[in-house]
Amino acid sequence: MSSKLFALDIGTRSVVGIILEERNEAFHVVDILVEEHKERAMVDGQIHNVLKVAEAIQSIKQQLEEKHGTLEKVSVAAAGRALKTEQAEIKLDIKNRPIFSEEDVSRLELTAVQQAQSNLVQNDVDKQSSHYYCVGYSVLYYRLDGEEIGSLVDQQGNEASIEVIATFLPRVVVESLLSALKRADLEMEALTLEPIAAINVLIPTTMRRLNVALVDIGAGTSDIAITNHGTVVAYGMVPNAGDEITEALSDHYLLDFPLAEEAKRAINTSDSIQIQDILGFDQSIPKEEVMAAIRPATMDLATSISTEILRLNNNQPTKAVMLVGGGSLTPSLTAILAEKLNLPENRVAVRGIDAIQNLTKEEHIPITPELVTPIGIAIAAKRAPIQYMSVEVNNQIVRLFELKEMTVGDALLAANIASRKLYGKPGPALTVQVNGQTIHIPGEHGKPAVIKLNGQETNTKAIIKNKDKIELLEGKNGKEGTAYLHDLVDDASTKTITFQGVVHKVKPSIKVNDKEVPIDTPLKERDKITVETQHTVEHILHAVHQESYLAALKPYTVSINNKSHYIPYFSSALLLNGNPIKAQYIVQDQDEIQISTVHPPTLQQLADQLEENLIDRISIKFQHEIIELSRHHATVYLGETILSPSDIVPNGSNLKWEQANNSPWIFQDVFRFTEWSMPESASSFQIVRNGHPSRFDEEIFGGDHLEIILNVQK
């Protein structure tokens, strides 16, 4: 039992038609027909002139129908070079939020893919994100607080970021294919991507867990697909391919382009190449010389391909590289590419249709890598047909291009569900000022949206099928930022002070909008908080309710006869950690304050400090007896009151100080302080001072020895 498959490979320079038969789990290539475009109807894999492409398709169809009967359905592929690849990075503030789950990471990845989709159209106002299918994406980096990390799951920090490389297929490519087929009276049986078509026949599903690159090198472009973890993870394209090699030969030997193309193909089959240049000269050139001529172009091609492979594969070489397409036959390309990717030479290989398992062919069909993709398109139509899938997203019908196993996330992307709807908005921040510095208290993080698949709660990675219903219940917005005064002012600024041996805790002076408020006061937007932690001794004494000591700190001064006198000896001393200071000195934590108080002095103590005498005293020896002579030296008034030496003189007193008798002491003053008298028996006497004759009116001094020597009558 056999069934006939018709497939078309619509390339930039030609259209390839192929008839394939399935024979008991195997495939047999019955016929292949190639027709080049008469005009430039295709550009970069996209149909620019539907009519001209339809003419080429119609011509192939008619020729094949003459041999194989009516053809009504056809399998086609969108060119790999039509794919658009874009990188994007998304960042998320994750301060004070729950630990990252796998679903959080998945939603962040979708947000990054949407950003890449948006980047595609930002320079083209006529296009929208909905004009593209996302056919795959790969995560390049996860970062936490700017540092690259293997996984964000169960991580916490300040900022998470994900960078992805995503691949998109313009919808217009599919639509133009459908239009061209319709004009050729053909119905699309299945649709695939050219890289997927080649992968399907060269890399079985069991091999896709390996990290392998498939490169389809055509005439104008080289299409790249990367497999890993059981699926195709990335697609890319470089605008370098076989034509660059042909042009290098054409320029070097002055050959017409078709002749240069023949010369290029002859390198792999002949030791010497026969050419005729544009001047008509025939030459026979050794194969090695021709290879040397094309080596710079080959190096450029290998560099372009290896650079794109590294970009698509997170800057790491794949484990192996498979080359298909006509350009893969470029001499030395596999060796140079292996060198560029730092791979062994046997890890880079050209694969022809002989590498396709369970495939036979008619004898006239060549074994060549150019036919891998057309055959892959036909086989993919049977083994892995890609169709449209219809799902309902929030009551909106969405058609998905089923390029792979589709997930809820793919449906959300196709429905253009804004990534912001996957999470509620974060609450607005509360902004206040503390000592002139602006502080933002963030609001709550938004709650994630609830996703339901056919009524059951699910996640973005869940697999979907045709006619599924998806419902997205938007996440709740977070509450606005809130804070209390004690959240911003902690105990760190509280000081422990010892005063007069007693330990006190001194808290800072805190005001909100210039008013002192309790520490549990809730803060409002634009509140201005002032925290005063610079305390002087004076502030401290008020804070510990010992301000009465401040009066004792006033310097002791008295006014004497309207002249002010400051007397430190009678002033209280203020000590900080044993050192004298003033009351305006700033106090630090753990400081010790002491005040040594001094009582107000008596008048005598005051006079002693002023070196003034209240009593004039001298001591002399008279008649061999010690006698003290005394008299008032000054009279001191406090108001109208005469002060005695023992009276207290308060701080700030206004005294009147009057000096009394200031005349010198004379000998005769002694008789007022002694009971000695002249005996009646004395007939005469002699006055002696310190052994020398003296007189009663002679000045005397303390310590003098005074005598009256008597002459007694007999």
C-alpha positions in Angstrom: 0.0 0.0 0.0 1.5 3.3 -1.0 0.4 7.0 -0.8 1.6 9.8 -2.9 3.0 13.0 -1.3 3.6 16.3 -3.2 5.8 18.9 -1.7 7.3 22.2 -2.8 10.4 24.0 -1.7 9.9 27.6 -2.7 13.4 29.2 -2.5 15.0 32.5 -3.4 16.3 31.4 -6.8 14.2 28.4 -7.7 11.2 26.2 -6.8 11.7 22.5 -6.2 8.8 20.1 -6.6 9.0 16.6 -5.3 6.9 13.5 -5.5 7.3 11.1 -2.6 5.6 7.8 -2.0 5.2 6.2 1.4 5.8 2.4 1.2 5.4 0.4 4.4 6.9 2.9 6.9 9.5 3.9 4.3 9.7 6.7 1.7 10.6 6.5 -1.9 11.6 9.6 -4.0 9.7 9.2 -7.2 10.5 12.5 -9.0 12.1 15.9 -8.5 11.7 18.9 -10.7 13.5 22.3 -10.3 12.4 25.5 -12.0 14.1 28.8 -11.5 12.2 32.1 -11.1 12.0 34.2 -14.2 12.1 37.4 -12.2 13.1 38.2 -8.6 9.8 37.1 -7.2 11.2 36.0 -3.8 13.3 38.2 -1.5 14.7 36.7 1.8 12.3 33.8 1.7 9.2 36.0 1.5 7.0 36.1 -1.7 7.2 39.6 -3.2 5.4 38.8 -6.4 2.6 36.2 -5.8 1.7 36.0 -9.5 5.2 35.1 -10.6 5.7 32.6 -7.9 2.3 31.1 -8.7 3.4 30.8 -12.4 6.5 28.8 -11.3 4.4 26.5 -9.1 1.8 26.1 -11.8 4.5 25.1 -14.3 6.0 22.4 -11.9 2.5 21.1 -11.1 1.6 20.7 -14.8 4.9 18.9 -15.6 4.6 16.5 -12.7 0.8 15.9 -13.3 1.7 14.7 -16.9 3.8 11.9 -15.3 2.1 11.2 -12.0 -1.6 12.2 -12.4 -3.7 15.0 -10.8 -2.1 16.9 -7.9 -4.5 18.8 -5.6 -2.8 19.1 -2.2 0.8 20.1 -1.5 3.0 20.5 1.5 5.1 23.6 1.7 7.6 25.3 4.1 8.2 28.8 5.2 11.9 29.7 4.5 14.2 29.8 7.5 15.6 33.1 6.2 12.1 34.6 6.7 12.4 34.1 10.4 13.1 37.1 12.5 15.4 36.8 15.6 15.4 39.4 18.3 17.0 39.6 21.8 15.3 41.3 24.7 15.9 41.8 28.4 13.3 42.3 31.1 14.0 43.4 34.7 11.8 43.0 37.7 12.1 44.6 41.2 11.8 41.7 43.6 12.6 43.4 46.9 10.3 42.2 49.7 8.5 39.7 47.5 8.0 36.0 48.0 10.7 33.5 46.8 10.7 33.0 43.0 8.8 30.0 41.8 9.0 28.2 38.4 5.8 29.9 37.4 7.2 33.3 38.3 10.2 32.6 36.1 8.0 31.4 33.2 5.9 34.5 33.3 9.0 36.7 33.4 10.3 34.8 30.3 7.0 35.5 28.5 7.3 39.1 29.4 10.8 39.1 27.8 9.5 37.4 24.7 6.8 40.0 24.4 9.5 42.7 24.7 11.4 41.0 21.8 8.2 40.9 19.8 7.7 44.6 20.5 11.3 45.4 19.5 10.6 43.9 16.1 8.0 46.4 15.2 9.2 49.5 17.0 10.7 51.0 13.9 7.7 50.1 11.7 4.5 51.9 12.5 2.5 49.9 10.0 3.2 46.6 11.8 2.0 45.3 15.1 3.2 42.5 17.4 0.2 40.4 16.3 1.8 40.3 12.8 4.3 37.7 14.0 4.1 34.1 15.2 6.6 33.2 18.0 8.1 29.9 16.8 10.5 29.5 19.7 12.7 31.2 22.2 15.8 30.4 24.3 16.9 32.0 27.6 20.4 33.5 27.2 20.9 34.6 30.8 19.2 34.7 34.2 20.6 37.5 36.4 20.1 38.3 40.1 21.2 41.8 41.2 23.3 42.1 38.0 25.2 38.8 38.5 24.6 35.9 36.1 22.9 32.9 37.8 21.9 29.4 36.8 18.3 29.6 37.9 16.1 32.2 39.6 13.9 29.6 41.3 13.9 29.9 45.1 16.1 33.0 44.8 15.7 36.3 46.6 17.3 39.7 46.0 16.6 43.2 44.8 16.4 42.8 41.0 15.8 39.8 38.7 16.4 40.0 35.0 16.0 37.6 32.1 17.5 37.9 28.6 16.0 35.8 25.8 16.5 35.3 22.1 13.2 34.7 20.4 12.4 33.7 16.8 9.3 35.0 15.0 7.7 34.2 11.7 5.9 37.0 9.9 2.3 36.1 9.3 2.5 37.7 5.8 4.9 34.9 4.8 2.2 32.3 5.5 -0.5 34.3 4.0 1.5 34.9 0.7 2.2 31.2 0.5 -1.5 30.4 0.8 -2.3 33.0 -1.9 0.4 31.6 -4.4 -0.9 28.1 -3.9 -4.5 29.1 -4.4 -3.6 30.7 -7.7 -2.0 27.5 -8.8 -5.2 25.6 -7.8 -3.4 23.8 -5.0 -4.6 23.3 -1.4 -2.1 23.5 1.5 -2.0 20.0 3.0 0.7 20.9 5.6 3.0 23.7 6.5 6.4 23.6 8.2 9.5 25.6 8.5 12.5 24.7 6.3 14.9 24.2 9.2 12.3 22.0 10.9 11.8 20.0 7.7 15.5 19.2 7.5 15.7 18.5 11.3 12.8 16.1 11.1 14.6 13.8 8.6 18.1 14.2 9.9 17.7 14.6 13.6 15.1 12.2 15.1 13.2 13.2 18.2 15.4 10.9 20.3 18.5 12.9 19.2 17.0 16.3 19.9 18.0 16.1 23.6 21.5 16.8 22.1 22.6 20.3 21.5 23.1 20.2 17.7 23.1 22.9 15.0 21.6 22.3 11.6 22.8 24.8 8.9 21.0 24.9 5.5 23.5 26.8 3.2 21.6 27.9 0.2 22.5 30.4 -2.5 21.8 33.7 -0.8 21.4 32.8 2.9 22.4 30.2 5.5 19.5 29.1 7.8 20.4 27.8 11.2 18.3 25.8 13.7 19.5 24.7 17.2 18.2 21.6 19.1 18.4 21.0 22.8 16.4 19.4 25.6 14.2 17.5 23.1 13.1 20.4 20.9 14.2 23.2 18.6 15.2 26.1 20.8 16.4 28.7 18.4 16.5 29.7 14.7 18.7 32.1 12.9 19.9 33.3 9.5 23.1 34.9 8.0 23.1 36.7 4.7 26.2 34.7 3.5 26.0 31.5 1.5 27.1 29.8 -1.7 26.8 32.9 -3.9 29.6 34.5 -2.0 31.9 31.6 -3.0 30.8 31.8 -6.6 31.4 35.6 -6.7 34.9 35.1 -5.3 35.7 32.8 -8.2 34.0 35.2 -10.7 36.1 38.2 -9.4 39.4 36.3 -9.2 39.3 34.7 -12.7 37.0 37.2 -14.5 34.2 34.6 -15.0 30.6 35.0 -15.9 28.5 34.1 -12.8 27.0 30.8 -14.3 30.5 29.7 -15.4 31.9 30.5 -12.0 29.1 28.4 -10.5 30.1 25.5 -12.7 33.7 25.9 -11.8 32.8 25.9 -8.1 30.9 22.6 -8.4 33.8 21.1 -10.4 36.2 21.5 -7.4 34.7 18.5 -5.7 35.0 16.3 -8.8 38.1 17.3 -10.7 41.8 17.8 -10.0 42.0 20.6 -12.5 39.3 23.1 -13.4 38.6 24.2 -17.0 37.5 27.8 -17.2 36.9 30.5 -19.9 37.1 34.1 -18.8 35.1 37.0 -20.1 37.9 37.8 -22.6 37.5 34.4 -24.1 40.8 32.9 -22.8 40.6 29.2 -21.8 42.6 28.0 -18.8 43.1 24.8 -16.9 43.7 25.6 -13.2 44.8 23.1 -10.5 42.2 22.4 -7.9 44.5 23.6 -5.1 44.9 27.1 -6.7 41.2 27.4 -7.1 40.6 26.5 -3.5 43.2 29.1 -2.4 41.3 31.7 -4.4 38.1 31.0 -2.6 39.6 30.5 0.9 39.0 34.1 2.1 35.3 33.9 1.1 35.1 30.5 2.7 36.6 31.9 5.9 34.0 34.8 5.9 31.2 32.3 5.4 32.4 30.1 8.3 32.9 33.1 10.5 29.3 34.3 9.9 27.8 30.9 10.6 29.9 30.2 13.7 29.2 33.6 15.2 25.4 33.1 14.7 25.6 29.6 16.2 27.3 31.0 19.3 24.8 33.9 19.6 21.8 31.5 19.3 23.4 29.0 21.7 24.2 31.2 24.7 27.8 31.9 23.5 28.6 28.1 23.7 29.4 25.9 20.7 26.9 23.1 20.0 28.0 19.5 20.4 27.9 19.0 16.6 27.0 20.8 13.3 25.2 19.3 10.4 25.4 21.0 7.0 22.8 20.7 4.2 22.0 22.7 1.1 24.1 23.3 -2.0 26.5 25.7 -0.3 27.5 23.0 2.2 29.6 21.5 -0.5 32.1 24.4 -0.4 35.6 22.9 -0.1 37.2 23.1 3.3 34.1 24.6 4.9 33.6 21.9 7.4 37.2 22.0 8.6 37.2 25.8 9.0 33.9 25.8 10.7 35.1 23.2 13.2 38.1 25.3 13.9 36.0 28.4 14.4 33.8 26.5 16.9 36.7 24.8 18.6 35.2 21.4 17.7 36.9 18.2 16.4 36.6 18.0 12.6 34.4 14.9 12.8 31.8 16.9 14.7 31.0 19.1 11.6 29.7 17.1 8.6 27.7 17.6 5.4 24.6 15.4 5.3 23.0 14.4 2.0 19.7 12.5 1.4 21.6 9.3 2.0 21.6 10.2 5.7 17.8 10.1 5.7 16.6 6.8 7.3 14.3 4.5 5.4 14.6 6.5 2.2 14.9 5.1 -1.3 15.0 7.0 -4.7 14.8 6.6 -8.4 18.1 6.2 -10.1 18.1 9.6 -11.9 17.8 11.5 -8.6 21.2 12.6 -7.3 22.4 12.1 -3.7 23.0 15.7 -2.8 22.5 17.9 0.3 20.5 20.3 -1.8 17.5 17.8 -1.7 17.4 17.2 2.0 15.1 20.1 2.7 12.6 19.4 -0.1 12.4 15.7 0.9 12.1 16.8 4.6 9.1 19.0 3.7 7.3 16.1 2.1 8.1 13.7 5.0 7.2 16.3 7.6 3.8 16.6 6.0 3.2 13.0 6.8 5.1 12.5 10.0 4.7 15.9 11.7 2.1 18.0 9.9 2.0 21.5 11.2 -1.5 22.9 11.3 -3.5 25.8 12.7 -4.9 25.3 16.3 -7.8 27.3 17.5 -8.1 28.2 21.2 -10.3 30.6 23.1 -8.5 33.2 25.3 -10.8 35.3 27.4 -13.6 34.7 24.9 -11.4 35.7 22.0 -10.7 33.0 19.3 -7.0 32.8 18.7 -5.4 30.8 15.8 -1.9 29.4 16.6 0.6 28.2 14.0 1.3 24.8 15.6 5.1 24.6 15.1 5.7 22.7 18.3 3.9 21.5 21.4 1.9 24.6 22.2 1.5 25.9 25.8 -0.7 28.3 27.6 2.1 30.9 27.3 2.1 30.6 23.5 -1.7 31.2 23.5 -1.3 34.3 25.7 1.4 35.6 23.3 -0.7 35.0 20.3 -3.7 36.7 21.9 -1.5 39.7 22.6 -2.3 39.6 26.3 -0.1 42.3 27.8 2.6 41.0 30.1 1.6 43.5 32.7 -1.7 41.6 33.1 0.2 38.5 34.3 0.8 40.4 37.6 -1.2 43.1 39.4 0.4 46.6 39.5 2.7 47.3 42.4 1.1 49.7 44.9 2.4 53.3 44.8 5.3 54.1 47.0 5.0 56.3 50.1 7.5 59.2 49.9 8.7 61.0 53.0 11.8 63.1 54.0 14.1 62.2 57.0 16.4 65.1 57.9 16.1 66.4 54.3 16.8 63.0 52.6 13.9 61.6 50.5 12.9 58.1 51.3 10.6 55.9 49.2 8.7 53.1 51.0 7.6 50.7 48.2 4.1 49.5 47.9 3.1 45.9 47.9 3.9 43.7 44.9 0.9 42.9 42.7 -0.6 39.4 43.0 -0.1 37.1 40.0 -3.0 36.5 37.6 -4.9 33.3 37.9 -4.8 31.2 34.7 -7.5 28.6 34.1 -7.4 26.0 31.3 -10.9 24.6 30.6 -12.0 25.7 34.1 -9.0 24.3 36.0 -6.3 26.5 37.5 -3.0 26.0 35.6 0.2 27.7 34.7 1.9 29.1 31.5 3.8 25.9 30.8 0.6 23.7 30.5 0.2 22.0 27.1 -2.9 23.0 25.1 -4.8 21.4 22.3 -7.3 22.5 19.7 -10.5 24.2 21.0 -9.2 24.6 24.6 -10.6 27.5 26.6 -8.1 29.7 28.5 -9.2 32.3 31.0 -6.9 34.9 32.6 -8.1 36.5 35.8 -6.0 39.6 36.2 -3.8 39.8 39.3 -4.7 42.1 42.1 -2.9 45.4 42.4 -0.7 45.8 45.5 -1.5 48.1 48.4 0.2 51.4 48.6 3.3 51.8 50.7 2.8 52.3 54.4 5.1 53.0 57.3 5.1 54.1 60.9 7.5 56.5 62.5 9.2 53.7 64.4 9.9 51.9 61.1 12.3 54.7 60.0 13.7 55.7 63.4 15.2 52.8 65.4 16.9 52.6 68.7 20.3 53.0 67.2 20.3 56.8 68.0 19.3 56.3 71.7 22.2 57.3 74.0 23.1 55.8 77.4 24.3 58.6 79.7 25.4 58.5 83.3 24.6 61.6 85.3 25.7 62.0 89.0 26.2 58.2 89.0 22.7 57.4 87.7 22.3 55.8 84.2 19.8 57.3 81.9 18.5 56.4 78.4 18.2 59.5 76.2 16.1 59.1 73.0 16.5 61.5 70.0 14.2 64.4 69.5 11.8 63.4 66.8 9.3 65.7 65.0 7.0 65.2 62.1 6.2 68.4 60.2 7.8 70.3 63.2 5.6 68.7 65.8 6.6 66.1 68.3 4.5 63.0 67.9 4.5 59.4 69.3 6.8 56.9 67.8 3.9 54.8 66.6 2.5 57.6 64.4 1.5 56.4 60.9 3.3 58.4 58.2 1.5 60.3 55.3 2.7 61.2 51.8 5.3 64.0 51.9 5.7 64.0 55.7 8.9 65.8 56.8 10.6 64.0 59.7 13.4 65.6 61.7 15.6 63.5 64.0 17.8 65.4 66.4 20.6 63.3 67.8 23.2 66.0 68.6 22.5 66.5 72.3 24.4 69.1 74.5 24.8 68.7 78.2 22.0 71.2 78.7 19.7 69.1 76.4 20.6 66.0 78.4 19.8 67.6 81.8 16.4 68.7 80.5 15.7 65.2 79.0 16.5 63.4 82.3 14.5 66.1 84.3 17.6 67.3 86.1 17.4 70.9 84.8 17.6 72.3 88.4 21.3 71.6 88.3 21.7 74.2 85.5 21.2 76.9 88.1 24.2 75.6 90.0 26.3 75.9 86.9 26.0 79.7 86.9 29.5 81.3 87.6 29.8 82.8 91.1 30.0 86.6 90.7 29.6 89.5 93.2 29.6 93.2 92.7 31.8 95.1 95.1 31.4 98.9 95.0 29.8 98.5 91.6 32.6 96.4 90.2 31.9 92.8 89.2 34.1 90.0 90.4 34.0 86.4 89.0 35.4 84.0 91.5 35.9 80.4 89.9 36.7 79.0 93.4 33.1 79.3 94.4 31.6 78.3 90.9 30.3 74.7 90.4 32.4 72.6 88.0 30.8 70.7 85.0 32.8 67.5 84.1 32.4 65.2 81.1 34.3 61.9 81.6 36.4 63.8 84.3 37.3 66.8 82.0 35.9 70.3 82.6 33.5 71.5 79.8 30.7 73.9 79.1 27.0 73.2 79.1 26.9 73.5 75.3 29.3 70.6 74.7 27.9 67.7 72.6 27.4 64.5 74.5 28.2 61.0 73.0 26.8 57.6 73.9 28.2 56.1 77.1 29.5 59.5 78.4 29.5 60.3 82.1 28.5 63.8 83.4 29.2 65.1 86.8 28.5 68.5 88.5 30.7 69.3 91.6 28.5 71.8 93.5 30.0 74.5 95.8 28.0 76.2 98.5 28.0 80.1 98.6 30.9 81.4 100.7 30.8 83.3 104.0 32.0 86.9 103.9 35.3 85.8 105.5 35.8 83.1 102.7 35.0 85.7 100.1 37.5 88.2 101.6 40.2 85.4 101.7 39.7 84.8 98.0 39.8 88.5 97.3 42.9 88.8 99.5 41.1 91.5 101.5 41.2 91.8 105.3 38.1 92.3 107.3 40.1 92.5 110.7 43.5 94.0 111.0 45.5 91.8 113.4 49.0 91.6 114.7 50.7 89.6 117.4 53.5 91.0 119.5 55.3 90.1 122.8 54.8 92.6 125.5 56.5 92.2 128.8 57.3 88.7 127.8 53.6 87.9 127.1 52.1 87.3 123.7 49.3 89.8 122.9 47.1 89.9 119.8 46.1 93.4 118.7 43.0 93.6 116.5 40.7 96.3 114.9 38.1 96.5 112.1 39.8 96.9 108.7 36.6 97.0 106.5 32.9 97.2 106.9 30.8 95.3 104.4 27.2 96.1 103.6 24.6 93.9 101.8 21.9 96.4 101.3 21.6 98.2 104.6 22.9 95.2 106.6 26.4 95.1 107.9 27.7 91.6 107.3 29.7 89.7 109.8 32.6 87.5 108.7 30.4 84.4 109.2 27.5 85.6 107.1 26.8 83.9 103.8 27.2 86.0 100.6 24.8 84.6 97.9 25.8 84.5 94.2 25.1 87.8 92.5 25.2 89.8 95.7 25.8 93.6 95.4 28.2 94.6 98.3 29.4 97.9 99.6 32.9 97.5 101.0 34.1 100.4 103.2 37.7 100.5 104.5 38.1 101.4 108.2 41.2 102.7 110.1 44.2 102.2 107.9 46.7 104.1 110.2 49.7 102.0 111.4 49.9 100.3 114.8 52.0 102.3 117.4 53.5 101.2 120.7 50.8 102.9 122.8 48.0 100.8 121.1 49.3 97.9 123.1 47.8 99.2 126.3 44.2 98.7 124.9 44.8 95.0 124.8 46.6 94.4 128.1 45.8 94.9 131.8 49.4 95.7 132.6 49.9 99.1 134.4 52.8 101.1 135.5 53.6 100.2 139.2 53.6 103.1 141.6 57.0 102.2 142.8 58.6 102.9 139.4 60.6 106.0 139.6 61.4 106.0 135.9 61.2 103.7 132.9 62.7 103.0 129.5 60.7 102.0 126.4 62.4 99.3 124.4 61.4 97.7 121.0 63.3 94.7 119.9 66.2 95.6 122.3 66.4 99.2 121.1 65.1 102.3 122.7 61.8 103.4 121.4 58.9 105.7 121.9 55.1 105.3 122.6 54.3 106.8 119.2 56.7 104.6 117.3 55.1 102.2 114.6 55.1 98.6 115.6 54.8 95.4 113.5 53.6 91.9 114.2 56.3 89.8 115.9 57.9 92.8 117.7 59.2 92.3 121.2 58.1 95.3 123.3 59.2 96.1 126.8 59.0 98.8 129.4 62.0 98.6 131.7 61.2 100.1 135.1 63.6 101.8 137.5 62.3 101.1 141.0 62.8 103.4 144.0 64.6 101.9 146.9 
